[in-house]
Amino acid sequence: MGKGQIGRRQFLQTAGIGAASIFLGTPLAGCATTHHISTEHAVRRPNLVYIFADQWRAQAAGYAGDPNARTPNLDKLAKESINLTNAVSGCPVCSPYRASLMTGRYPLTHGVFLNDVLLSTDAVSIAQAYNRAGYETGYIGKWHLDGNRRTAFIPRDRRQGFKFWKVLGCTHNYNNSFYYADKNVRLKWNGYDAIAQTREAQKYIREHAEGKPFALFLSWGPPHSPYHTAPRKYKDFFKAEELKLHPNVPEHLEAEARKTLAGYYAHIAALDDCIGEILQTLKKCGLENDTIFAFTSDHGDMLYSQGEQKKQKPWDESILVPFLLRYPAALGRQGRIIDMPINTPDIMPTLLGLSGIQIPDTVQGTDFSGVLKGTQRPKRDPALREPNDAALITCPSPFGQWARKRGGREYRGVRTRRYTYVRDLNGPWLLYDNKQDPYQLNNLCNNAVHAELQKKMDSILSQKLKEANDEFLPGRQYIKKWGHSVNETGTVPYTN
């Protein structure tokens, strides 16, 4: 395990707190008070603002080269951030990602390898780790870790330690969206929920600009389907017939893909404005230099690439997510690209490492804060003999739109800087050279010309499975082990 701890950082924090900002036409007050911390060796850990969308694939941003995406705020942020171009959602579906984010563990350790499964409290969560270090912690938006009761009240003992709480388990009705705070009273977000949740996050930042450092998590539902429910002003930006498609979209699906993508990019444009507003709030409150700001997603979306939809699949549109991380006080403001794979369980220890907080023993992921700061070199081995140069990708038990009867299968694989290699229960399945074949159109698996490469990749996968204590058994055995109740598609039935 990559556990570690960096020393505390000394810094001067001054804030020019000023006039109101404008949020999509709505005036917002500035920070509550002007504050100043003495230059006499002020010691304060950094704040954390962690924002993640639902089903935003890595390729869908202007800075990532997408000609369709309208993301000026993210494009600007990328110029000031570390861009983790191989950020991998190791089990690319909602609840498993969230459980790994909360615990720093792999899905077969925390048991949430399906949607709508309750995350246990046997690990030290990321909120608990920050709480122990003297932080205020908050969570706003989608949770999806409280079992199959998607719209029920979540009591304090099932919140993984978060203090501030304005949350619903799961909804995709973005214009008629509800949440709960401390009491079992259902409240409603005003309008498009991502915008209302962003306003709440801005308010939280302003109210916590002084005093203890804070760790705030903001979880948006879009751009997950339904794709055509963004505010009208954003939908008007995109015309289906003008959109450019990935070349791995089959010709007979192109019309449907264009229609779907128009709505998908509209959601993204709305969220990009939200990003800009939160960044502006941090600046107005004098917090931008000493705040770790992360933007990412729980997993991607196939959007008809490879003829597939949604997630759970092992192709890049599903497993790769955007990940921008800005922390000027420790990392500078010069944009940098790091192509070393980083997996979901690595996020918690890396954020704790950047924050100078001890990493709990329950964490399985690796602390890559040294790589981000430049004090540790990313591992590079042209022969691919270094197992930590790969991220493990898994589907322990396919369900829903990836159920077995619909072509889904259990798989394990690795994503390196250059290659993707995947096995299913019958043996090697996929091998791509993503440098030569970025849209994964040419499967090299079981090709004699690439036998040596396949052998090396298989060895890396075996090592990663050993590290994760993953025996790669049929999904039904894991369902039995954890006592999950599923229907004929392998899905945990949920209630609203």
C-alpha positions as CSV (number, residue, x, y, z in Angstrom):
1,M,0.0,0.0,0.0
2,G,1.2,3.5,-0.8
3,K,0.7,5.1,2.5
4,G,2.6,8.2,3.5
5,Q,2.4,11.5,5.1
6,I,3.8,14.9,4.0
7,G,4.7,17.6,6.5
8,R,2.6,20.6,7.3
9,R,2.9,23.6,5.0
10,Q,3.4,27.2,6.1
11,F,1.8,29.9,4.1
12,L,0.4,33.4,4.2
13,Q,-3.3,33.7,3.4
14,T,-4.8,37.0,2.7
15,A,-8.2,37.6,1.1
16,G,-9.6,40.4,-0.8
17,I,-13.3,39.9,-0.2
18,G,-15.4,41.9,-2.5
19,A,-18.5,42.6,-4.3
20,A,-21.1,40.2,-5.5
21,S,-20.6,37.7,-8.2
22,I,-23.2,36.8,-10.8
23,F,-24.3,33.2,-11.1
24,L,-26.1,32.6,-14.3
25,G,-27.9,35.9,-13.9
26,T,-28.5,35.5,-10.2
27,P,-26.6,37.9,-7.8
28,L,-24.7,36.3,-5.0
29,A,-23.2,37.9,-2.0
30,G,-19.4,37.9,-1.4
31,C,-17.7,36.2,1.5
32,A,-19.1,37.1,4.8
33,T,-16.1,38.8,6.3
34,T,-12.7,40.0,5.3
35,H,-10.0,38.0,7.0
36,H,-6.2,38.2,7.4
37,I,-3.9,35.6,8.8
38,S,-0.6,36.9,10.3
39,T,2.6,36.6,8.3
40,E,4.2,35.2,11.5
41,H,4.5,31.6,10.3
42,A,0.8,30.9,9.9
43,V,0.2,27.2,9.7
44,R,-3.0,25.9,8.1
45,R,-3.7,22.8,6.0
46,P,-5.2,23.3,2.6
47,N,-8.9,23.3,2.0
48,L,-10.3,20.7,-0.4
49,V,-13.0,21.2,-3.0
50,Y,-13.7,17.9,-4.8
51,I,-16.3,18.1,-7.6
52,F,-17.4,15.1,-9.6
53,A,-20.0,14.7,-12.3
54,D,-21.8,11.5,-13.2
55,Q,-20.9,9.8,-16.4
56,W,-18.6,12.4,-17.9
57,R,-16.1,10.7,-20.1
58,A,-12.5,12.0,-20.3
59,Q,-12.6,12.9,-23.9
60,A,-15.6,15.3,-23.6
61,A,-13.9,18.6,-22.9
62,G,-12.3,21.3,-25.0
63,Y,-8.9,20.9,-23.3
64,A,-9.0,17.2,-24.1
65,G,-9.4,18.0,-27.8
66,D,-13.2,17.4,-28.2
67,P,-14.4,19.7,-31.0
68,N,-18.0,19.6,-29.8
69,A,-17.5,20.4,-26.1
70,R,-18.2,24.0,-24.9
71,T,-16.0,24.1,-21.7
72,P,-14.2,27.5,-21.5
73,N,-13.9,27.4,-17.7
74,L,-12.4,23.9,-17.7
75,D,-10.1,24.8,-20.5
76,K,-8.8,27.7,-18.5
77,L,-8.5,25.5,-15.4
78,A,-6.5,22.9,-17.3
79,K,-3.9,25.5,-18.1
80,E,-3.4,26.0,-14.3
81,S,-3.8,22.4,-13.2
82,I,-2.3,18.9,-13.3
83,N,-4.2,17.1,-16.0
84,L,-4.2,13.3,-15.2
85,T,-4.8,12.1,-18.7
86,N,-5.1,8.4,-17.6
87,A,-7.4,8.7,-14.6
88,V,-9.2,5.4,-14.5
89,S,-12.6,4.5,-13.0
90,G,-11.5,1.0,-12.0
91,C,-15.0,-0.4,-11.7
92,P,-16.8,2.0,-14.0
93,V,-20.2,2.3,-12.5
94,C,-21.7,4.7,-9.9
95,S,-21.8,3.0,-6.5
96,P,-18.6,1.1,-6.8
97,Y,-16.7,4.3,-7.7
98,R,-18.2,6.2,-4.8
99,A,-17.4,3.5,-2.3
100,S,-13.8,3.4,-3.5
101,L,-13.6,7.2,-3.3
102,M,-14.9,7.1,0.2
103,T,-12.6,4.3,1.5
104,G,-9.6,4.0,-0.8
105,R,-10.4,0.4,-1.2
106,Y,-11.1,-1.9,-4.2
107,P,-14.7,-3.1,-4.8
108,L,-14.2,-6.7,-3.7
109,T,-12.8,-5.3,-0.4
110,H,-15.6,-2.9,0.4
111,G,-18.2,-5.1,-1.2
112,V,-19.9,-2.4,-3.4
113,F,-19.4,-3.9,-6.8
114,L,-23.0,-3.4,-7.8
115,N,-25.2,-0.3,-7.8
116,D,-27.6,0.3,-4.9
117,V,-25.6,-1.6,-2.2
118,L,-25.0,-0.1,1.2
119,L,-21.4,0.8,2.0
120,S,-20.4,-0.5,5.4
121,T,-18.6,1.6,8.0
122,D,-15.8,-0.8,8.7
123,A,-13.2,1.3,7.0
124,V,-11.9,4.8,7.9
125,S,-13.6,7.0,5.4
126,I,-12.1,10.1,3.7
127,A,-14.4,12.3,5.7
128,Q,-13.4,10.7,8.9
129,A,-9.7,11.1,8.0
130,Y,-10.2,14.8,7.4
131,N,-12.4,15.2,10.5
132,R,-9.6,13.7,12.6
133,A,-7.2,16.2,11.2
134,G,-9.4,19.1,12.4
135,Y,-11.3,19.8,9.2
136,E,-14.9,20.7,8.6
137,T,-16.4,18.3,6.1
138,G,-19.4,18.6,3.8
139,Y,-21.2,16.7,1.1
140,I,-23.7,18.1,-1.4
141,G,-25.6,16.3,-4.2
142,K,-25.8,12.6,-5.2
143,W,-24.7,9.9,-2.7
144,H,-25.8,6.5,-4.1
145,L,-24.2,4.5,-1.2
146,D,-27.2,3.9,1.0
147,G,-28.4,0.7,-0.5
148,N,-31.5,0.4,-2.7
149,R,-33.5,3.2,-1.0
150,R,-32.5,5.9,-3.5
151,T,-34.8,8.7,-2.3
152,A,-35.0,8.0,1.4
153,F,-33.6,10.0,4.3
154,I,-30.0,9.0,5.2
155,P,-29.3,9.1,8.9
156,R,-26.1,10.5,10.3
157,D,-24.6,7.1,11.1
158,R,-24.7,6.2,7.4
159,R,-23.0,9.3,6.1
160,Q,-19.4,8.1,6.4
161,G,-18.5,11.0,8.8
162,F,-19.6,14.0,6.8
163,K,-20.8,16.8,9.0
164,F,-22.6,19.2,6.6
165,W,-25.1,17.3,4.5
166,K,-27.5,18.3,1.7
167,V,-27.9,15.0,-0.1
168,L,-30.2,12.6,-1.9
169,G,-29.3,9.0,-2.7
170,C,-29.9,9.1,-6.4
171,T,-32.2,10.9,-8.9
172,H,-31.8,11.8,-12.5
173,N,-34.9,14.1,-12.6
174,Y,-32.7,17.1,-12.6
175,N,-35.4,19.7,-12.8
176,N,-37.6,18.2,-10.0
177,S,-34.9,17.2,-7.6
178,F,-35.0,16.8,-3.8
179,Y,-32.6,16.4,-0.9
180,Y,-32.4,16.0,2.8
181,A,-30.3,17.8,5.4
182,D,-30.1,16.8,9.1
183,K,-33.8,16.2,9.6
184,N,-36.1,13.7,7.9
185,V,-37.8,16.5,5.9
186,R,-37.7,16.3,2.1
187,L,-36.5,19.6,0.6
188,K,-36.4,20.6,-3.1
189,W,-33.6,22.1,-5.2
190,N,-34.7,25.2,-7.1
191,G,-34.7,24.5,-10.8
192,Y,-31.9,22.5,-12.5
193,D,-30.4,20.8,-9.5
194,A,-26.7,21.1,-10.5
195,I,-27.0,24.9,-10.5
196,A,-28.8,24.9,-7.2
197,Q,-26.2,22.6,-5.7
198,T,-23.4,24.8,-7.0
199,R,-25.0,27.8,-5.3
200,E,-25.1,25.8,-2.0
201,A,-21.4,24.9,-2.5
202,Q,-20.5,28.6,-3.0
203,K,-22.4,29.4,0.2
204,Y,-20.5,26.8,2.1
205,I,-17.2,28.1,0.9
206,R,-18.0,31.6,1.8
207,E,-19.2,30.6,5.3
208,H,-16.1,28.5,5.9
209,A,-13.5,30.9,4.5
210,E,-12.2,31.5,8.0
211,G,-11.4,29.2,10.8
212,K,-10.9,25.5,10.4
213,P,-9.9,24.2,6.9
214,F,-12.7,22.4,5.1
215,A,-13.1,19.4,2.8
216,L,-16.2,19.9,0.5
217,F,-17.5,17.2,-1.9
218,L,-20.0,18.3,-4.6
219,S,-21.6,15.5,-6.6
220,W,-23.6,16.3,-9.7
221,G,-26.1,14.0,-11.5
222,P,-25.6,15.3,-15.1
223,P,-24.4,14.6,-17.7
224,H,-25.9,11.2,-17.0
225,S,-29.1,10.5,-18.9
226,P,-31.7,11.7,-19.5
227,Y,-29.6,13.7,-21.9
228,H,-32.1,16.3,-23.0
229,T,-33.0,18.1,-19.7
230,A,-30.4,20.8,-19.4
231,P,-31.6,24.4,-19.3
232,R,-32.7,25.7,-22.8
233,K,-29.9,28.2,-23.1
234,Y,-27.4,25.3,-23.1
235,K,-29.4,23.1,-25.4
236,D,-29.5,25.9,-28.0
237,F,-25.7,25.7,-28.3
238,F,-25.7,22.3,-30.0
239,K,-27.1,21.0,-33.2
240,A,-27.1,17.3,-33.6
241,E,-26.2,17.3,-37.3
242,E,-23.1,19.4,-36.7
243,L,-21.5,17.2,-34.1
244,K,-18.4,15.1,-34.9
245,L,-18.5,11.5,-33.8
246,H,-15.8,9.1,-32.6
247,P,-14.9,6.9,-35.6
248,N,-15.8,3.8,-33.4
249,V,-19.5,4.7,-33.6
250,P,-21.1,2.3,-36.1
251,E,-22.6,4.0,-39.1
252,H,-26.1,2.7,-38.4
253,L,-26.1,4.4,-35.0
254,E,-24.7,7.7,-36.1
255,A,-28.0,9.6,-36.1
256,E,-29.0,8.4,-32.6
257,A,-25.5,9.1,-31.4
258,R,-25.7,12.7,-32.7
259,K,-29.1,13.3,-31.1
260,T,-27.9,11.9,-27.7
261,L,-24.6,13.8,-27.8
262,A,-26.4,17.1,-28.4
263,G,-28.1,16.7,-25.0
264,Y,-25.0,15.3,-23.3
265,Y,-22.9,18.4,-24.4
266,A,-25.6,20.7,-23.2
267,H,-25.4,19.3,-19.7
268,I,-21.6,19.6,-19.9
269,A,-21.8,23.3,-20.9
270,A,-24.1,24.0,-17.9
271,L,-21.7,22.2,-15.5
272,D,-18.8,24.1,-17.0
273,D,-20.5,27.4,-16.0
274,C,-20.9,26.0,-12.5
275,I,-17.2,25.2,-12.3
276,G,-16.4,28.8,-13.3
277,E,-18.6,30.1,-10.5
278,I,-17.1,28.0,-7.8
279,L,-13.6,29.0,-8.9
280,Q,-14.6,32.6,-8.8
281,T,-16.0,32.2,-5.3
282,L,-12.7,30.7,-4.1
283,K,-10.9,33.6,-5.7
284,K,-13.1,36.2,-4.1
285,C,-12.7,34.5,-0.7
286,G,-8.9,34.6,-1.0
287,L,-8.8,30.8,-1.0
288,E,-7.7,29.8,-4.5
289,N,-4.0,29.4,-3.8
290,D,-4.4,27.3,-0.7
291,T,-7.3,25.1,-1.8
292,I,-6.9,21.7,-3.5
293,F,-9.4,21.9,-6.3
294,A,-10.3,18.7,-8.0
295,F,-12.7,18.1,-10.9
296,T,-13.5,14.6,-12.2
297,S,-16.3,12.1,-12.8
298,D,-17.3,8.7,-11.4
299,H,-17.0,7.0,-14.8
300,G,-17.5,7.7,-18.5
301,D,-20.3,7.0,-21.1
302,M,-20.0,4.9,-24.2
303,L,-22.5,7.0,-26.2
304,Y,-22.7,4.5,-29.0
305,S,-18.9,4.0,-29.3
306,Q,-18.2,0.4,-30.1
307,G,-22.0,0.2,-30.5
308,E,-22.4,0.3,-26.8
309,Q,-24.2,2.6,-24.3
310,K,-23.5,3.9,-20.8
311,K,-20.8,2.3,-18.6
312,Q,-19.4,-0.9,-17.0
313,K,-17.5,-1.7,-20.2
314,P,-13.7,-1.8,-20.5
315,W,-13.3,0.6,-23.3
316,D,-11.8,4.1,-22.8
317,E,-15.1,5.9,-23.3
318,S,-16.3,4.1,-20.2
319,I,-13.2,3.8,-17.9
320,L,-11.3,7.1,-18.5
321,V,-12.6,10.1,-16.7
322,P,-11.4,13.8,-16.6
323,F,-9.2,14.7,-13.7
324,L,-7.9,18.2,-13.2
325,L,-6.2,19.0,-9.9
326,R,-5.2,22.6,-9.0
327,Y,-3.3,23.5,-5.8
328,P,-1.1,26.6,-6.6
329,A,0.6,26.8,-3.1
330,A,2.2,23.4,-3.5
331,L,2.0,22.6,-7.2
332,G,2.3,26.0,-8.9
333,R,0.0,27.4,-11.6
334,Q,1.7,26.0,-14.6
335,G,-0.5,23.4,-16.3
336,R,1.1,20.0,-16.5
337,I,0.1,16.6,-18.0
338,I,0.8,13.5,-16.0
339,D,0.0,10.3,-18.0
340,M,0.7,7.9,-15.2
341,P,-2.5,5.8,-14.6
342,I,-4.2,6.7,-11.4
343,N,-7.1,4.5,-10.2
344,T,-10.1,5.3,-8.0
345,P,-8.7,3.8,-4.8
346,D,-5.7,6.0,-5.2
347,I,-7.7,9.2,-4.9
348,M,-8.2,9.2,-1.2
349,P,-4.6,8.5,-0.2
350,T,-3.3,11.1,-2.7
351,L,-5.6,13.8,-1.4
352,L,-4.7,13.0,2.2
353,G,-1.0,13.1,1.2
354,L,-1.4,16.5,-0.4
355,S,-3.2,17.7,2.8
356,G,-0.5,16.4,5.1
357,I,-2.9,13.9,6.8
358,Q,-1.9,10.4,7.8
359,I,-3.4,7.7,5.6
360,P,-5.5,5.1,7.4
361,D,-4.3,1.5,7.5
362,T,-7.6,0.4,5.9
363,V,-6.7,2.1,2.6
364,Q,-5.5,-0.1,-0.3
365,G,-4.8,2.6,-2.9
366,T,-1.5,4.4,-3.5
367,D,-0.5,7.9,-2.4
368,F,0.7,9.7,-5.5
369,S,1.0,13.1,-3.9
370,G,4.8,12.9,-4.4
371,V,4.4,12.4,-8.1
372,L,2.0,15.5,-8.3
373,K,4.5,17.6,-6.3
374,G,7.5,16.4,-8.4
375,T,9.3,14.9,-5.4
376,Q,8.6,11.4,-6.7
377,R,9.2,10.2,-10.3
378,P,6.3,8.5,-12.1
379,K,7.2,4.9,-12.8
380,R,8.1,4.3,-16.4
381,D,9.2,1.0,-17.8
382,P,9.3,0.6,-21.6
383,A,9.1,-3.2,-21.1
384,L,6.0,-2.8,-18.9
385,R,7.5,-4.9,-16.1
386,E,6.4,-2.4,-13.4
387,P,3.0,-3.4,-12.1
388,N,2.3,0.0,-10.5
389,D,2.4,1.5,-14.0
390,A,-1.1,0.1,-14.6
391,A,-4.6,0.7,-13.2
392,L,-6.7,-2.4,-12.6
393,I,-10.1,-2.4,-14.2
394,T,-12.8,-4.8,-13.1
395,C,-16.4,-5.9,-13.6
396,P,-17.0,-8.4,-10.8
397,S,-20.6,-9.0,-11.7
398,P,-22.3,-7.5,-14.8
399,F,-25.8,-6.1,-14.3
400,G,-28.4,-3.9,-15.9
401,Q,-27.6,-2.8,-19.4
402,W,-24.4,-5.0,-19.2
403,A,-26.1,-8.1,-17.9
404,R,-24.9,-11.5,-19.2
405,K,-28.0,-12.1,-21.3
406,R,-27.3,-8.8,-23.1
407,G,-23.7,-9.6,-23.9
408,G,-22.1,-8.5,-20.6
409,R,-19.4,-10.5,-19.0
410,E,-17.2,-10.5,-15.9
411,Y,-13.8,-9.2,-16.7
412,R,-10.5,-8.0,-15.3
413,G,-8.0,-5.8,-17.1
414,V,-5.3,-3.2,-16.9
415,R,-5.0,0.2,-18.4
416,T,-1.4,1.5,-18.8
417,R,-0.2,4.7,-20.4
418,R,-0.3,3.0,-23.8
419,Y,-2.1,-0.3,-23.6
420,T,-5.4,-1.8,-22.6
421,Y,-5.5,-5.5,-21.8
422,V,-8.6,-7.4,-20.6
423,R,-9.4,-11.0,-19.7
424,D,-12.9,-12.5,-19.2
425,L,-13.6,-15.8,-17.5
426,N,-12.7,-17.7,-20.7
427,G,-9.3,-16.1,-21.1
428,P,-7.8,-13.1,-23.0
429,W,-10.4,-10.9,-24.6
430,L,-9.1,-7.4,-25.6
431,L,-5.7,-5.9,-26.3
432,Y,-5.3,-2.4,-27.7
433,D,-2.4,-0.1,-28.5
434,N,-4.1,3.1,-27.5
435,K,-1.2,5.2,-28.9
436,Q,-1.5,3.8,-32.4
437,D,-5.2,3.1,-32.2
438,P,-6.8,5.7,-29.9
439,Y,-10.4,4.7,-30.7
440,Q,-9.7,1.0,-30.0
441,L,-10.7,-0.3,-33.4
442,N,-8.1,-3.0,-33.8
443,N,-8.1,-5.8,-31.2
444,L,-4.6,-7.3,-31.0
445,C,-5.6,-10.1,-28.6
446,N,-4.4,-13.6,-29.5
447,N,-2.6,-12.2,-32.5
448,A,0.7,-14.1,-32.9
449,V,2.5,-10.9,-33.9
450,H,1.8,-9.4,-30.5
451,A,2.2,-12.6,-28.4
452,E,5.1,-11.2,-26.4
453,L,3.2,-8.0,-25.6
454,Q,0.1,-9.9,-24.5
455,K,2.3,-12.1,-22.3
456,K,3.7,-9.1,-20.5
457,M,0.3,-7.5,-20.1
458,D,-1.1,-10.7,-18.7
459,S,1.7,-10.8,-16.2
460,I,1.0,-7.2,-15.1
461,L,-2.7,-8.1,-14.7
462,S,-1.9,-11.1,-12.6
463,Q,0.3,-9.0,-10.3
464,K,-2.4,-6.3,-10.0
465,L,-5.0,-9.0,-9.1
466,K,-2.7,-10.4,-6.4
467,E,-2.2,-6.9,-4.9
468,A,-6.0,-6.4,-4.8
469,N,-6.6,-9.9,-3.4
470,D,-8.9,-10.5,-6.4
471,E,-9.3,-14.2,-7.3
472,F,-11.4,-13.4,-10.4
473,L,-14.3,-15.7,-9.6
474,P,-17.7,-15.7,-11.3
475,G,-19.9,-12.9,-10.2
476,R,-22.5,-15.1,-8.6
477,Q,-19.9,-16.2,-6.1
478,Y,-19.3,-12.7,-5.0
479,I,-23.0,-12.0,-4.8
480,K,-23.4,-15.0,-2.5
481,K,-20.4,-14.0,-0.4
482,W,-21.7,-10.5,0.3
483,G,-25.4,-11.6,0.5
484,H,-26.6,-9.2,-2.1
485,S,-30.1,-9.8,-3.5
486,V,-30.4,-9.3,-7.3
487,N,-33.0,-9.9,-10.0
488,E,-32.7,-11.8,-13.3
489,T,-30.3,-9.2,-14.8
490,G,-28.0,-9.3,-11.8
491,T,-29.3,-5.9,-10.6
492,V,-30.1,-4.9,-7.0
493,P,-33.8,-3.8,-7.3
494,Y,-34.1,-0.2,-6.0
495,T,-37.0,1.8,-4.6
496,N,-37.8,5.4,-5.0
